[in-house]
Amino acid sequence: MVPKACHAYYYGGLPFKGSRRKGRFWVEGDVLFFKVPEGKGGEEIDLRIPLSRMGKIFLTRDNYYGSDTVLFNLTFRDQTEKAFTLRFAPVALIPRRRIVLQRQWFDYLAKAIRRE
């Protein structure tokens, strides 16, 4: 079952200016979408990543912004076979819901990557 679309913070890893910006994260069919609007001195990010192009996903912790944040690190390849790592964190205001949301997304992505 595909988790519901959610807000996620972009923390870097791609050749775009500007990090720690809020965007939307969702899956349609076998394509993962990640869209972050232009702002805060950063460029617009509009990613469409086929699940078959994903290499691995792993978690890291970041305390740089003053809160202990769990970051998802999603490695994928573009059309030219160049590897990138998207660093992001699915967010929800209520901590329990955020933990459940992050667990659902991590489990879903890990299974999707293993299937391919």
N, C-alpha and C positions, 0 to 999 in steps of 0.2 A: 504494500500500500504506500502510495506517495504521500509524504508529509505535506501539510498545507503551506501555501506561499507565506513568506515571512519577511520581516525587515532584517537586514544584516548590515553590519559595519564592515567596510572595506579597510584593511590594514596594510595593504601594499602587496608587493611581489610581482606586479605587472609593470610594463614600461609606460605608466600613466603618471602624471603629476598629481600630487595631493593624496594624502592617506587619511585614514579615520574619518570616512564619510559614510553616511547612511544611505542604503539603497534597498532594492527588492531582490528576493532570491526565490526561485520556483523552478519546477520541472513540468514540462509538457511533453508527453510521449517519451522519447529516449534522448531528449535534449534538456540540459540544465541552462537556465537563464539567470544572469546576474546583471542588474541594471542600476547604475549610480548616476544621478543627475550631475550636471556641471555645477561647480560651486566651490567656495572656500579656496580659490586659487587652483582648483583641480579640474582636470578634463572629464568629460562625460565618459562613462564606462558602459558598454553595451555588449556583454558576452553571451555567446550561444555555444555551449560546449557539449558535443555529443558524448553520451556516456561511454561509447567505445573509445574515445580519445583520452579518457582519464587513466592515469597511471597508478596513483596511490593517494590515500588521504591519511593524515596523522594529526594529532593534537599537540599544541604547545601552550605554554602559559606565558602571559605578558603582564608585567606590573608597571609598565612605562607610564601609563596614563593615570596612575593613582588607584587603580582597582585591579584586583586579580582577575584577569580575563582569560577565558579559554578560547584559543584561536584554532580554527580549522585551517590546515594547509593542504590544499587540493592541487596535486600535480597533474598537469595535462599537456598534450601536444597540440600545436596548431596545424594548419594545413601544410606548412612547410616542414613539419616534424620537429620544430623548435620547442623545447620544453619550457614551461612556465609553472610557477607555483602561486596560486591565488591564496592570499591570507585574508580570512574573514571570520566574523563571529555572528551567528544568528542571535537576535536579541528579542527579549520580551521584558516588560516592566517588572512583573512579579518574579522574584528569584526562582521559586519552585517551577513555574511555567517555563522559565528560560532554561532550566536544567533539563526538563522533559523535552522541550523543543530541540535543544542541542543534541540530546541523546537520540531522538527520532531521526534527525537529519544525518547524524554520523552513522547510525546503523544502516539507514537506507543507502547512503553513498558507498559505504564499505561493501554492502551486498551487491550493489550495482557494478562496482569495479571488479569484484570477484567473478561475477557472472560473465563478463566480457572476455 
